[in-house]
Amino acid sequence: MRHPDRLLFTDNHGNALRRTRFSREIWRPTVTAVGARHGTGFHDLRHYYASLLIRHGESVKTVQRRLGHATAAETLDTYARLWPDSDERTREAIDSVLRSSRHERSAAQPSRASQPGPAQSGPAR
């Protein structure tokens, strides 16, 4: 059954858990049980979630919406260092285009063996 306030963490009576009680009874025991470092805070989950989205190629706008940031600038101010450097990707993109156009040009030109040379040309007039 859903709580009318849509609370995720409630006590046995359906009331909201206070932060201190949540931390003492749920969060800290969970951190210990999973072997996370002592002092890991609940807000660390938010950063972990954001870092996973970024690692898997989500855009700034997507991460902004998922985290509820007011602007993409707010998201970038916090997480810009996590987006992969695109230097190598941009070099590869340019190289692939240049290789492709070089290949197309060479395919469009007849090979030298099929072009008539001086010995193969007809009689001079």
Secondary structure, DSSP 8 states (H G I E B T S, - for coil): ---TT--SSB-TTS-B--HHHHIIIIIHHHHHHHT--TT--THHHHHHHHHHHHHTT--HHHHHHHHT-SSHHHHHHHHGGGS---HHHHHHHHHHHHHHHHHHHHHHS--GGGS--TTTS----
